[in-house]
C-alpha cells in the first residue's frame, strides 16, 4: 500500500505524519525513528493525503481539540490493538497507570506487555499513550527514553505531575 507523509513543527519538535489510502497510519515524533521508518518504507510527500490528520494534530497543539476524529490504519497484534483502543478511552487531561491499563483490558498481569504495546504505538498523540504513567505518577518510558516529550504533552493538557 502506498504511504504518504507530511511534517509538522510543534511544541515537541518536528513530527512526521504518515497516511495511507485507509487513514492515519504513523506519527513519528523522534527524528531518528523517522529516518529509520523512511528508509524502510516507500513514502511520498503529500500534504493533501495527510491534511485531515495534520489539521487535527495542529488543533490539538493549539488547544482547540481534545478528541481526534480520524480514520486510522493501524497494524499490530490483536493484543496491541486492544491496548491501543483502550488508550483512546483515557480522557484528555487525565492519566492512568500501566497496571490500571492492564486491568482495563481484562488482563491485570500483563503490565509489561501493556508497556511494550504502549512503546510500539504507531500513532502517539492520536492514540494517547502519553497519558499512561507509573503507579506512583512518575513519567516512565515514552518513545523509549523521551519522557521530556511525554511531560510536554501532559503539560499541554494541563497535567503537572
Rosetta blueprint (number, residue, H / E / L):
1 X L
2 X L
3 X E
4 X E
5 X E
6 X E
7 X E
8 X E
9 X E
10 X E
11 X L
12 X L
13 X E
14 X E
15 X E
16 X E
17 X E
18 X E
19 X E
20 X L
21 X L
22 X L
23 X L
24 X E
25 X E
26 X E
27 X E
28 X E
29 X L
30 X L
31 X H
32 X H
33 X H
34 X H
35 X H
36 X H
37 X H
38 X H
39 X H
40 X H
41 X L
42 X L
43 X E
44 X E
45 X E
46 X L
47 X L
48 X L
49 X L
50 X L
51 X H
52 X H
53 X H
54 X H
55 X H
56 X H
57 X H
58 X H
59 X H
60 X H
61 X H
62 X L
63 X L
64 X L
65 X L
66 X L
67 X L
68 X L
69 X L
70 X L
71 X L
72 X E
73 X L
74 X L
75 X L
76 X L
77 X L
78 X H
79 X H
80 X H
81 X H
82 X H
83 X H
84 X H
85 X H
86 X H
87 X H
88 X L
89 X L
90 X L
91 X L
92 X L
93 X L
94 X L
95 X L
96 X E
97 X E
98 X H
99 X H
100 X H
101 X H
102 X H
103 X H
104 X H
105 X L
106 X L
107 X L
108 X L
109 X L
110 X L
111 X H
112 X H
113 X H
114 X H
115 X H
116 X H
117 X H
118 X H
119 X H
120 X L
121 X L
122 X L
123 X E
124 X L
125 X L
126 X L
127 X L
128 X L
129 X H
130 X H
131 X H
132 X E
133 X E
134 X L
135 X L
136 X L
137 X L
138 X L
139 X L
140 X L
141 X L
142 X E
143 X L
144 X L
145 X E
146 X L
147 X H
148 X H
149 X H
150 X H
151 X H
152 X H
153 X H
154 X H
155 X H
156 X H
157 X L
158 X L
159 X L
160 X L
161 X L
